[in-house]
Amino acid sequence: MTDEYSEIREQVQKLCAQYPGEYWRKLDVERAYPTEFVQALTEAGYLSVLIPEEWGGSGLGITAASVIMEEIQKSGCNGGACHAQMYTMGTVLRHGSHEQKQKYLPGIAAGELRMQAFGVTEPTSGTDTLSLRTTATKNAQGDYVINGQKIWTSRVEHSDLMLLLARTQSKEEVEKRTDGLSVFIVDMREALGNGLEIKPIRTMINHATTEVFFDELVIPAESLVGEEGKGFRYILDGMNAERILIAAECIGDARWFIKKATDYANDRYVFGREIGKNQGIQFPIAEAHMQTEAANLMVEHAARVFENGGRAGAEANMAKYLASEASWKAADMCMQTHGGFAFAEEYDVERKFRETRLYRIAPISNNLVLSFVAEHVLGLPKSY
Ligand SMILES: Cc1cc2nc3c(=O)[nH]c(=O)nc-3n(C[C@H](O)[C@H](O)[C@H](O)COP(=O)(O)OP(=O)(O)OC[C@H]3O[C@@H](n4cnc5c(N)ncnc54)[C@H](O)[C@@H]3O)c2cc1C
């Protein structure tokens, strides 16, 4: 991911330099959305790198997208405000119809349309996606009527389109557990106030996340992506991309923490010498660095497997696990290195510490990654 992408790295760094810590701190206090930052990324074409050139994007692969997300995090910014456009793209590209691509992709690439929301998680099913209860039922006109509730649907207030996973057949009716779920593109400009209600959830980070309620929301039949009942498989395909991109964000975070801690350890004098002279300070930084570089190799490997069209489930999951654990260790190390000053908002350490913690839980909890590896990679018995 290094030489080939050095120009993208440099350009993203330049853009991010215009959005320093003060910018993020102010938004964090106000729990406000980084509109200008997202707009700048969109105008520069970074959020549409995965869209093929024929639809107005730059037609690059997951490695380029990972490099962009990593650089955003490494510069102290927060890509959480806009990363979903990249995650959701694979589902639309791989399974969307020609008409859907024509309708949405050029607008997304041009920054006129935002597809930043992804509605999967529900309050009662949580990680157990196959138990989700939101229904999409065909009415007499052939349109779909949506009823149910999603939770943690992030950026929905800052998006025009939402990728929604809903049940089109009851659990009892399906042959395979993975059947009966379908993916829809919901145009929220039409849906809001007509059966779609959004309630923001205030959280420990500035993530614009919400609860979404569907009450007899009618969406056109053409909103369906691919075949009815096959949605879980489509979403699974996209999840590998999501995991690789999140892993790259974690690598960026970890590198930010390591640089921040190294600089501080070189500058801070206590007992008449730099604190970095103490091995008690040096070793955790060196350890965080090694763990991050090792995790990064898995991220690069996963991106390569994915890009070459291979089955990347194992690699994508392992990359996400290793990178989120590495960024969390680096975050804790950076807090410890800064001592009391870690708690002062002006250093940004406490903000990034809170932000990077998310990725051990979302988009998939690391426990579930361990279960996946145990069962699908090692052949251990299914645990749930
Ligand atoms: C800030 C934020 C933003 C999010 N954004 C989105 C979004 O945009 N769209 C979306 O659809 N979702 C989103 N999510 C949801 C996120 O993907 C889920 O929170 C995550 O998948 C975990 O699900 P849960 O919270 O329901 O945990 P639960 O499923 O209730 O699990 C709770 C704990 O139990 C553990 N656990 C459960 N089952 C097992 C098992 N069998 N073995 C071992 N451990 C187990 C889990 O690992 C977890 O640690 C977001 C979440 C947050 C916090």
The ligand as an SDF file (V2000), in Angstrom:
LIG
                    3D

 53 58  0  0  0  0  0  0  0  0999 V2000
  -21.6250    4.3410   17.3220 C   0  0  0  0  0  0  0  0  0  0  0  0
  -22.2090    3.1630   16.6110 C   0  0  0  0  0  0  0  0  0  0  0  0
  -22.4870    3.2620   15.2640 C   0  0  0  0  0  0  0  0  0  0  0  0
  -23.0760    2.1800   14.5840 C   0  0  0  0  0  0  0  0  0  0  0  0
  -23.4480    2.3320   13.2720 N   0  0  0  0  0  0  0  0  0  0  0  0
  -24.2010    1.3650   12.6830 C   0  0  0  0  0  0  0  0  0  0  0  0
  -24.7660    1.5730   11.3850 C   0  0  0  0  0  0  0  0  0  0  0  0
  -24.5670    2.6040   10.7510 O   0  0  0  0  0  0  0  0  0  0  0  0
  -25.5870    0.6090   10.8840 N   0  0  0  0  0  0  0  0  0  0  0  0
  -25.8540   -0.5630   11.5540 C   0  0  0  0  0  0  0  0  0  0  0  0
  -26.6010   -1.3880   11.0410 O   0  0  0  0  0  0  0  0  0  0  0  0
  -25.3160   -0.7820   12.7840 N   0  0  0  0  0  0  0  0  0  0  0  0
  -24.5050    0.1440   13.3620 C   0  0  0  0  0  0  0  0  0  0  0  0
  -23.9810   -0.0710   14.6310 N   0  0  0  0  0  0  0  0  0  0  0  0
  -24.3180   -1.3020   15.3320 C   0  0  0  0  0  0  0  0  0  0  0  0
  -23.1440   -2.2200   15.5490 C   0  0  0  0  0  0  0  0  0  0  0  0
  -22.8350   -2.8860   14.3600 O   0  0  0  0  0  0  0  0  0  0  0  0
  -23.5310   -3.1580   16.6970 C   0  0  0  0  0  0  0  0  0  0  0  0
  -23.5740   -2.3940   17.8930 O   0  0  0  0  0  0  0  0  0  0  0  0
  -22.5680   -4.2840   16.8370 C   0  0  0  0  0  0  0  0  0  0  0  0
  -22.6670   -5.1400   15.7340 O   0  0  0  0  0  0  0  0  0  0  0  0
  -22.8480   -5.0930   18.1130 C   0  0  0  0  0  0  0  0  0  0  0  0
  -24.2160   -5.4110   18.2100 O   0  0  0  0  0  0  0  0  0  0  0  0
  -25.0330   -5.1230   19.5580 P   0  0  0  0  0  0  0  0  0  0  0  0
  -24.6980   -3.7340   19.9790 O   0  0  0  0  0  0  0  0  0  0  0  0
  -26.4670   -5.4060   19.3420 O   0  0  0  0  0  0  0  0  0  0  0  0
  -24.4250   -6.1190   20.5700 O   0  0  0  0  0  0  0  0  0  0  0  0
  -25.0370   -7.5290   21.0410 P   0  0  0  0  0  0  0  0  0  0  0  0
  -25.2930   -8.3880   19.8600 O   0  0  0  0  0  0  0  0  0  0  0  0
  -26.1550   -7.2650   21.9790 O   0  0  0  0  0  0  0  0  0  0  0  0
  -23.8100   -8.1190   21.8410 O   0  0  0  0  0  0  0  0  0  0  0  0
  -23.3970   -7.5850   23.1000 C   0  0  0  0  0  0  0  0  0  0  0  0
  -22.0670   -8.1980   23.4790 C   0  0  0  0  0  0  0  0  0  0  0  0
  -22.2260   -9.6190   23.5770 O   0  0  0  0  0  0  0  0  0  0  0  0
  -21.2880  -10.2640   22.7460 C   0  0  0  0  0  0  0  0  0  0  0  0
  -21.8800  -11.4760   22.1480 N   0  0  0  0  0  0  0  0  0  0  0  0
  -23.1170  -11.6200   21.6120 C   0  0  0  0  0  0  0  0  0  0  0  0
  -23.2650  -12.8590   21.1260 N   0  0  0  0  0  0  0  0  0  0  0  0
  -22.1080  -13.5170   21.3650 C   0  0  0  0  0  0  0  0  0  0  0  0
  -21.6290  -14.8280   21.0800 C   0  0  0  0  0  0  0  0  0  0  0  0
  -22.3880  -15.7220   20.4640 N   0  0  0  0  0  0  0  0  0  0  0  0
  -20.3860  -15.1590   21.4610 N   0  0  0  0  0  0  0  0  0  0  0  0
  -19.5860  -14.2650   22.1080 C   0  0  0  0  0  0  0  0  0  0  0  0
  -19.9870  -13.0060   22.3920 N   0  0  0  0  0  0  0  0  0  0  0  0
  -21.2170  -12.6260   22.0190 C   0  0  0  0  0  0  0  0  0  0  0  0
  -20.9390   -9.2750   21.6600 C   0  0  0  0  0  0  0  0  0  0  0  0
  -19.6700   -9.5480   21.1340 O   0  0  0  0  0  0  0  0  0  0  0  0
  -20.9830   -7.9600   22.4090 C   0  0  0  0  0  0  0  0  0  0  0  0
  -19.7420   -7.7180   23.0020 O   0  0  0  0  0  0  0  0  0  0  0  0
  -23.3390    0.9830   15.2910 C   0  0  0  0  0  0  0  0  0  0  0  0
  -23.0110    0.8800   16.6430 C   0  0  0  0  0  0  0  0  0  0  0  0
  -22.4710    1.9520   17.3150 C   0  0  0  0  0  0  0  0  0  0  0  0
  -22.1930    1.8240   18.7800 C   0  0  0  0  0  0  0  0  0  0  0  0
  1  2  1  0
  2  3  1  0
  2 52  2  0
  3  4  2  0
  4  5  1  0
  4 50  1  0
  5  6  2  0
  6  7  1  0
  6 13  1  0
  7  8  2  0
  7  9  1  0
  9 10  1  0
 10 11  2  0
 10 12  1  0
 12 13  2  0
 13 14  1  0
 14 15  1  0
 14 50  1  0
 15 16  1  0
 16 17  1  0
 16 18  1  0
 18 19  1  0
 18 20  1  0
 20 21  1  0
 20 22  1  0
 22 23  1  0
 23 24  1  0
 24 25  2  0
 24 26  1  0
 24 27  1  0
 27 28  1  0
 28 29  2  0
 28 30  1  0
 28 31  1  0
 31 32  1  0
 32 33  1  0
 33 34  1  0
 33 48  1  0
 34 35  1  0
 35 36  1  0
 35 46  1  0
 36 37  1  0
 36 45  1  0
 37 38  2  0
 38 39  1  0
 39 40  1  0
 39 45  2  0
 40 41  1  0
 40 42  2  0
 42 43  1  0
 43 44  2  0
 44 45  1  0
 46 47  1  0
 46 48  1  0
 48 49  1  0
 50 51  2  0
 51 52  1  0
 52 53  1  0
M  END
$$$$
